[in-house]
Amino acid sequence: MTPRRIRADGLGALLAALLLALLPLPQDPPAAAAEPAGSAVTLRGSKGPHDDFTGLEVTVHQTKNLRGQGLRVTWKGGRPTSQGTNFLQIMQCWGDDPAGPRREQCQFGATSISALAVGVDIGSRRLVAGQDPLEKQYAEDIPDPEYPGQKTSPFVPFTPVSGPPTKKVTDWTYFSPGDTNEEPYAVTQPDGTGEVGFHLQSTREAPHLGCGAPVGTGAKARGRGCWLVVVPRGSFDPDGTQNNHKPQSSPFSQTNWNQRLVFPLDFLPVGDPCPTDREERRITGSELATEAVTSWQSALCAGDSTRFTFSQRGEELARSGLLHPTSTSPGLAFTVEPVPGGEKAGFVHAPVAVTGLTVGFFWEADRIGLVKDLRLNQRLLAKLLTLSYPYDVRVGVAGLEPLAHLKGNPVSIIRDPEFLALNPKFAEAPQGEMNYPGGILLSAERSDTARVVWDYVRSDPAAREFLDGKPDPWGMKVNSSYAELDVAGTSLYEFPKADPSETPLTVGEKTIAYGALDRSPYANDFHDAARWIRRGSHNSKFEAEDDTATGGLKLKAAPVVPGSRRAYGIVDLASAARYGLEAAALPNADGRFVLPTRASLTEAVGQLADSSVPGVLAADPARARKGAYPLTVVTYAAASTALPDAARRDYARVMRYAAGPGQRQGLAPGELPPGYAPMPAALRQRAAAAADRLERGAPPRPGGTAGTAGGTGTSGGTGGPGTTGTAPGSGAGGTGTDGGATGDGSGTASGSGTASGADGGTSGSGAPSSAPPGGSGGASGGGGAGGAGSGGAPGEQLAASTGTTPSAVLGWIRWVLLAVLVAGGVAGIAGPAVLGFAGRRRTPADSPRTGIRHLKKDWV
């Protein structure tokens, strides 16, 4: 082969290497879709005797794996809603007939829509005798149950899944204006489209519908199915009349009912997914894990002798239960902040969920429509959290002086110039009292997440100055009731409602008063807040009515009027996703307004630093930059290595499942629900390492040898050389996260090595390995766990229990191939060059050493 050909081949090899280096790797398989394949259903309307709905298309975006949640319903091709005409009526129904439910089986007729310009029976079950020529069953007036001897209009009774039917049109035995989920007046926009987030109810919330009630037993149990019924309305009544150009009749009148669109709903079974005859392992802790754990339970309990039960409680109480256990204490706790002392105190922490907090909202604004975009900054949140808007404490009451300590402040957030500057479209909205939202809904629980919110607010200098008493640029001042709490300088673990104001209400000669807790009440937790927000209500009670039980007065909530619903609150992302809430965009440390997305949560995790316990990341809104979402939180599963062997094994299995199959996103049982971002590989690796440490139990005494399941010491223990293990993750001895001596890292099984990249511990002494992931060799990291140990690189390989991703394997192969191509290319070019150079420069008087000397000089 000629030197020219050799050089050409060498150059080709180098070009191939360059292309290989620049070529993007194939991505790991994407997470499961949020909606099951084929779950969305679209139906078209039809032509009726008077109104034509053939252009209408309605889509229910999820019809499988349902539970109590928000359900997205959209439509297009409708006629715009105008003055009580052209709208949709949506209701949830039960029924076992495959053809669909009867009208008696539908939850409808309890929502007050008297404030809207609509017909008298639009939101009722009452029919008008003789109005509908197609009505046969409820065509004549009936005896009035309240006035013997008199007649009243017929009505369609509600028949529950179990029990007698209702006896009158306002019989609230089964559902009432306070808990119905019907949508009697869903508005179509000028472009013919519309959208609602329907509040779907399972048998827990609505036992009279029975949706999701278990049918069958054991693994074959399924949830009872239900239906969503959409009745389109035009401008005519069944007899062809137009009363003031708008319909007056009930959707249950036969002509209207014939136009219905019926969507089958497949519910998950409601109940304990774990058989009750197995040994119980109790778990407790943060609400941020509730949605995930609820999904994981069925998978964790399948095919094993253990049942896992979860009880939600504040993180502080959960940590206390680990530090001071009793015979009945849960052995595993989900927490945001670590257990004090961490591994030194005998506790391991496994990251299990990446999620966050948001200001979730459902807001129907006059002349704006359904609000989709909202921006809030730290100072606006400070104003809301401190009840600094007068209408968050007291609505306008004739004859009462304004609250002196809030005098001069904008009455509501939508009158605040700072809010309008960020959300200019609200300047178009009417400014009357009925259009003001109530106070922000907050959880009553004491929790780590409350501190995250306060830390976010205080991270902004302008918000911190406002909390400290400095007016904003428009003159608004903080509610002085919060001065003694030092909210500007203290990390609070709760949301105090410190305003003591009371507002008297008088009806006749009776008087009652309401305070800030009535006007801006707490929710029980984030989930409760999300449910109320979905209804467009903050459950405020500031109206008085007679109390027949006591003879006095009682407070009641104002009616929630469709088209004018508005509520917002601080909720976790999983609850917001479950109920289909919109999320406000919040500014991070760069001043960028960021929404909570999978990408922004993942970006934020990469910017978090360790807490007081190495390896446990601290939520820190002040660090969020670029595209990072500031209220991102990592939840940890914590357990003690002093637990009995069997308990440690079971709880380690929870950690491994959470970090493995539990990170696959989807709506099926066992998957990661919407509202979470799948954990990055580094966090999954830490979780696997923590599970290994938990399963091994308390470390051996100094000088002890490693066990067969990994055998590493922690907290400064000095181990022996260790023996080669036979199980995945075995083989290292004596590394420690807190100054422990270095172990001797060899092993024959997959995943051996001194560490798996967790917690920043000491590095192993095994030589860097050229074997692929899972081979032996000391990996830098901490905790002495037996995870992947290739090449001494910290935190790069997944632990053995999580497997190796396709991109990781291909990445390793790529760099080996790249090295081969580079070496070949260099040799191909350098070989002829060396020979040619030597031929040109070497003289008979030169020695070989002289020629080499010249080559070295030229190459340098």
Secondary structure as the mmCIF struct_conf table of DSSP 4:
data_model
#
loop_
_struct_conf.conf_type_id
_struct_conf.id
_struct_conf.beg_label_comp_id
_struct_conf.beg_label_asym_id
_struct_conf.beg_label_seq_id
_struct_conf.end_label_comp_id
_struct_conf.end_label_asym_id
_struct_conf.end_label_seq_id
HELX_RH_AL_P HELX_RH_AL_P1 PRO A 3 LEU A 22
BEND BEND1 LEU A 23 LEU A 23
HELX_LH_PP_P HELX_LH_PP_P1 PRO A 24 ALA A 33
BEND BEND2 ALA A 34 GLU A 35
TURN_TY1_P TURN_TY1_P1 ALA A 37 GLY A 38
STRN STRN1 VAL A 41 ARG A 44
STRN STRN2 LYS A 47 LYS A 47
BEND BEND3 PRO A 49 HIS A 50
STRN STRN3 ASP A 52 ASP A 52
TURN_TY1_P TURN_TY1_P2 THR A 54 GLY A 55
STRN STRN4 GLU A 57 VAL A 60
BEND BEND4 HIS A 61 HIS A 61
BEND BEND5 LYS A 64 ASN A 65
STRN STRN5 LEU A 66 LEU A 66
BEND BEND6 GLY A 68 GLY A 68
STRN STRN6 GLN A 69 LYS A 76
BEND BEND7 GLY A 77 GLY A 77
HELX_LH_PP_P HELX_LH_PP_P2 GLY A 78 THR A 81
STRN STRN7 SER A 82 SER A 82
TURN_TY1_P TURN_TY1_P3 GLN A 83 GLY A 84
STRN STRN8 THR A 85 THR A 85
BEND BEND8 ASN A 86 ASN A 86
STRN STRN9 PHE A 87 CYS A 93
TURN_TY1_P TURN_TY1_P4 PRO A 98 ALA A 99
HELX_RH_3T_P HELX_RH_3T_P1 ARG A 103 GLN A 105
STRN STRN10 CYS A 106 GLN A 107
BEND BEND9 GLY A 109 GLY A 109
TURN_TY1_P TURN_TY1_P5 SER A 114 ALA A 115
BEND BEND10 LEU A 116 ALA A 117
TURN_TY1_P TURN_TY1_P6 VAL A 120 GLY A 123
BEND BEND11 SER A 124 ARG A 125
STRN STRN11 ARG A 126 ARG A 126
TURN_TY1_P TURN_TY1_P7 ALA A 129 GLY A 130
BEND BEND12 GLN A 131 GLN A 131
TURN_TY1_P TURN_TY1_P8 PRO A 133 LEU A 134
TURN_TY1_P TURN_TY1_P9 GLN A 137 TYR A 138
BEND BEND13 GLU A 140 GLU A 140
STRN STRN12 ILE A 142 PRO A 143
BEND BEND14 PRO A 145 TYR A 147
TURN_TY1_P TURN_TY1_P10 PRO A 148 GLY A 149
STRN STRN13 LYS A 151 THR A 152
STRN STRN14 PHE A 155 PHE A 155
BEND BEND15 VAL A 161 GLY A 163
HELX_LH_PP_P HELX_LH_PP_P3 PRO A 164 THR A 166
BEND BEND16 LYS A 167 LYS A 168
TURN_TY1_P TURN_TY1_P11 VAL A 169 THR A 170
BEND BEND17 THR A 173 TYR A 174
TURN_TY1_P TURN_TY1_P12 PRO A 177 ASP A 179
STRN STRN15 GLU A 183 VAL A 187
HELX_LH_PP_P HELX_LH_PP_P4 THR A 188 GLN A 189
TURN_TY1_P TURN_TY1_P13 PRO A 190 ASP A 191
BEND BEND18 GLY A 192 GLY A 192
STRN STRN16 GLY A 194 LEU A 200
TURN_TY1_P TURN_TY1_P14 THR A 203 GLU A 205
TURN_TY1_P TURN_TY1_P15 PRO A 207 LEU A 209
TURN_TY1_P TURN_TY1_P16 CYS A 211 GLY A 212
STRN STRN17 PRO A 214 VAL A 215
BEND BEND19 GLY A 216 THR A 217
HELX_RH_3T_P HELX_RH_3T_P2 GLY A 218 LYS A 220
STRN STRN18 ARG A 222 GLY A 223
HELX_LH_PP_P HELX_LH_PP_P5 ARG A 224 GLY A 225
STRN STRN19 CYS A 226 ARG A 233
BEND BEND20 SER A 235 SER A 235
TURN_TY1_P TURN_TY1_P17 PRO A 238 ASP A 239
BEND BEND21 GLY A 240 GLY A 240
STRN STRN20 ASN A 243 ASN A 243
TURN_TY1_P TURN_TY1_P18 ASN A 244 HIS A 245
STRN STRN21 LYS A 246 LYS A 246
BEND BEND22 SER A 249 SER A 249
TURN_TY1_P TURN_TY1_P19 PRO A 251 PHE A 252
BEND BEND23 SER A 253 SER A 253
HELX_RH_AL_P HELX_RH_AL_P2 GLN A 254 TRP A 257
TURN_TY1_P TURN_TY1_P20 ASN A 258 GLN A 259
STRN STRN22 LEU A 261 LEU A 265
STRN STRN23 PHE A 267 PHE A 267
HELX_LH_PP_P HELX_LH_PP_P6 LEU A 268 VAL A 270
BEND BEND24 GLY A 271 GLY A 271
BEND BEND25 PRO A 273 CYS A 274
TURN_TY1_P TURN_TY1_P21 THR A 276 ASP A 277
BEND BEND26 ARG A 278 ARG A 278
STRN STRN24 GLU A 279 GLY A 285
HELX_RH_3T_P HELX_RH_3T_P3 GLU A 287 ALA A 289
HELX_RH_AL_P HELX_RH_AL_P3 THR A 290 CYS A 301
TURN_TY1_P TURN_TY1_P22 ALA A 302 GLY A 303
BEND BEND27 ASP A 304 SER A 305
STRN STRN25 THR A 306 GLN A 312
HELX_RH_AL_P HELX_RH_AL_P4 GLU A 315 LEU A 323
BEND BEND28 HIS A 324 HIS A 324
TURN_TY1_P TURN_TY1_P23 SER A 327 THR A 328
BEND BEND29 SER A 329 SER A 329
BEND BEND30 GLY A 331 GLY A 331
STRN STRN26 LEU A 332 THR A 335
BEND BEND31 VAL A 336 GLU A 337
HELX_LH_PP_P HELX_LH_PP_P7 PRO A 338 VAL A 339
TURN_TY1_P TURN_TY1_P24 PRO A 340 GLY A 341
HELX_RH_3T_P HELX_RH_3T_P4 GLY A 342 ALA A 345
TURN_TY1_P TURN_TY1_P25 GLY A 346 GLY A 346
STRN STRN27 PHE A 347 ALA A 365
TURN_TY1_P TURN_TY1_P26 ASP A 366 ILE A 368
STRN STRN28 GLY A 369 LEU A 370
STRN STRN29 ARG A 375 ARG A 375
HELX_RH_AL_P HELX_RH_AL_P5 GLN A 378 LEU A 385
TURN_TY1_P TURN_TY1_P27 THR A 386 LEU A 387
BEND BEND32 TYR A 389 TYR A 389
HELX_RH_3T_P HELX_RH_3T_P5 PRO A 390 ASP A 392
TURN_TY1_P TURN_TY1_P28 VAL A 393 VAL A 393
TURN_TY1_P TURN_TY1_P29 ALA A 398 GLY A 399
HELX_LH_PP_P HELX_LH_PP_P8 LEU A 400 LEU A 403
HELX_RH_3T_P HELX_RH_3T_P6 ALA A 404 LEU A 406
TURN_TY1_P TURN_TY1_P30 LYS A 407 GLY A 408
BEND BEND33 ASN A 409 ASN A 409
BEND BEND34 VAL A 411 SER A 412
HELX_RH_3T_P HELX_RH_3T_P7 ILE A 413 ARG A 415
HELX_RH_AL_P HELX_RH_AL_P6 PRO A 417 LEU A 422
HELX_RH_3T_P HELX_RH_3T_P8 PRO A 424 GLU A 428
BEND BEND35 ALA A 429 ALA A 429
BEND BEND36 GLY A 432 GLY A 432
HELX_RH_3T_P HELX_RH_3T_P9 GLU A 433 ASN A 435
HELX_LH_PP_P HELX_LH_PP_P9 GLY A 439 ILE A 440
STRN STRN30 LEU A 441 LEU A 441
STRN STRN31 LEU A 442 SER A 443
BEND BEND37 GLU A 445 GLU A 445
HELX_RH_AL_P HELX_RH_AL_P7 ASP A 448 ARG A 458
TURN_TY1_P TURN_TY1_P31 SER A 459 SER A 459
BEND BEND38 ASP A 460 ASP A 460
HELX_RH_AL_P HELX_RH_AL_P8 PRO A 461 LEU A 467
TURN_TY1_P TURN_TY1_P32 ASP A 468 GLY A 469
TURN_TY1_P TURN_TY1_P33 PRO A 473 TRP A 474
HELX_RH_3T_P HELX_RH_3T_P10 SER A 480 LEU A 485
TURN_TY1_P TURN_TY1_P34 ASP A 486 GLY A 489
BEND BEND39 TYR A 493 GLU A 494
STRN STRN32 GLU A 502 VAL A 507
TURN_TY1_P TURN_TY1_P35 GLY A 508 GLU A 509
STRN STRN33 LYS A 510 GLY A 515
HELX_RH_AL_P HELX_RH_AL_P9 ALA A 516 ARG A 519
BEND BEND40 SER A 520 SER A 520
HELX_LH_PP_P HELX_LH_PP_P10 PRO A 521 PRO A 521
STRN STRN34 TYR A 522 ALA A 523
BEND BEND41 ASN A 524 ASP A 525
HELX_RH_AL_P HELX_RH_AL_P10 PHE A 526 ARG A 534
TURN_TY1_P TURN_TY1_P36 ARG A 535 GLY A 536
STRN STRN35 LYS A 541 ASP A 546
TURN_TY1_P TURN_TY1_P37 THR A 548 THR A 550
BEND BEND42 GLY A 551 GLY A 552
STRN STRN36 LEU A 553 ALA A 557
HELX_LH_PP_P HELX_LH_PP_P11 ALA A 558 PRO A 559
TURN_TY1_P TURN_TY1_P38 PRO A 562 GLY A 563
BEND BEND43 SER A 564 SER A 564
STRN STRN37 ARG A 566 ASP A 572
HELX_RH_AL_P HELX_RH_AL_P11 LEU A 573 ARG A 578
TURN_TY1_P TURN_TY1_P39 TYR A 579 GLY A 580
STRN STRN38 GLU A 582 ALA A 583
STRN STRN39 ALA A 585 ALA A 585
STRN STRN40 LEU A 586 PRO A 587
TURN_TY1_P TURN_TY1_P40 ALA A 589 ASP A 590
BEND BEND44 GLY A 591 GLY A 591
STRN STRN41 PHE A 593 VAL A 594
HELX_RH_AL_P HELX_RH_AL_P12 ARG A 598 VAL A 605
TURN_TY1_P TURN_TY1_P41 GLY A 606 GLN A 607
STRN STRN42 ASP A 610 ASP A 610
BEND BEND45 SER A 612 VAL A 613
TURN_TY1_P TURN_TY1_P42 PRO A 614 GLY A 615
STRN STRN43 LEU A 617 LEU A 617
HELX_LH_PP_P HELX_LH_PP_P12 ALA A 618 ALA A 619
HELX_RH_3T_P HELX_RH_3T_P11 PRO A 621 ARG A 623
TURN_TY1_P TURN_TY1_P43 LYS A 626 GLY A 627
TURN_TY1_P TURN_TY1_P44 PRO A 630 LEU A 631
STRN STRN44 THR A 632 SER A 640
TURN_TY1_P TURN_TY1_P45 THR A 641 ALA A 642
BEND BEND46 LEU A 643 LEU A 643
HELX_RH_AL_P HELX_RH_AL_P13 ASP A 645 ALA A 659
TURN_TY1_P TURN_TY1_P46 GLY A 660 GLY A 660
HELX_RH_3T_P HELX_RH_3T_P12 PRO A 661 GLN A 663
BEND BEND47 ARG A 664 ARG A 664
STRN STRN45 GLN A 665 GLN A 665
BEND BEND48 GLY A 666 ALA A 668
TURN_TY1_P TURN_TY1_P47 PRO A 669 GLY A 670
BEND BEND49 GLU A 671 GLU A 671
STRN STRN46 LEU A 672 LEU A 672
HELX_LH_PP_P HELX_LH_PP_P13 PRO A 673 PRO A 673
TURN_TY1_P TURN_TY1_P48 PRO A 674 GLY A 675
STRN STRN47 ALA A 677 ALA A 677
HELX_LH_PP_P HELX_LH_PP_P14 PRO A 678 PRO A 680
HELX_RH_AL_P HELX_RH_AL_P14 ALA A 681 ARG A 696
BEND BEND50 ALA A 698 ALA A 698
HELX_LH_PP_P HELX_LH_PP_P15 PRO A 699 ARG A 701
TURN_TY1_P TURN_TY1_P49 PRO A 702 GLY A 703
TURN_TY1_P TURN_TY1_P50 THR A 708 ALA A 709
TURN_TY1_P TURN_TY1_P51 SER A 715 GLY A 716
HELX_LH_PP_P HELX_LH_PP_P16 GLY A 717 GLY A 719
BEND BEND51 THR A 726 ALA A 727
TURN_TY1_P TURN_TY1_P52 PRO A 728 GLY A 729
BEND BEND52 THR A 737 GLY A 739
HELX_LH_PP_P HELX_LH_PP_P17 GLY A 740 THR A 742
BEND BEND53 THR A 748 ALA A 749
TURN_TY1_P TURN_TY1_P53 SER A 750 GLY A 751
BEND BEND54 GLY A 753 THR A 754
BEND BEND55 GLY A 757 GLY A 757
STRN STRN48 ALA A 758 ALA A 758
TURN_TY1_P TURN_TY1_P54 ASP A 759 GLY A 760
HELX_LH_PP_P HELX_LH_PP_P18 THR A 762 GLY A 764
BEND BEND56 GLY A 766 GLY A 766
HELX_LH_PP_P HELX_LH_PP_P19 ALA A 767 SER A 769
BEND BEND57 ALA A 771 ALA A 771
HELX_LH_PP_P HELX_LH_PP_P20 PRO A 772 PRO A 772
TURN_TY1_P TURN_TY1_P55 PRO A 773 GLY A 774
BEND BEND58 GLY A 775 GLY A 775
BEND BEND59 GLY A 777 GLY A 777
STRN STRN49 GLY A 782 GLY A 782
TURN_TY1_P TURN_TY1_P56 GLY A 783 GLY A 784
TURN_TY1_P TURN_TY1_P57 GLY A 791 GLY A 792
TURN_TY1_P TURN_TY1_P58 PRO A 794 GLY A 795
BEND BEND60 GLN A 797 GLN A 797
HELX_LH_PP_P HELX_LH_PP_P21 LEU A 798 ALA A 799
HELX_RH_3T_P HELX_RH_3T_P13 ALA A 800 THR A 802
HELX_RH_AL_P HELX_RH_AL_P15 PRO A 806 ARG A 841
TURN_TY1_P TURN_TY1_P59 PRO A 844 ALA A 845
HELX_RH_AL_P HELX_RH_AL_P16 PRO A 848 TRP A 859
#
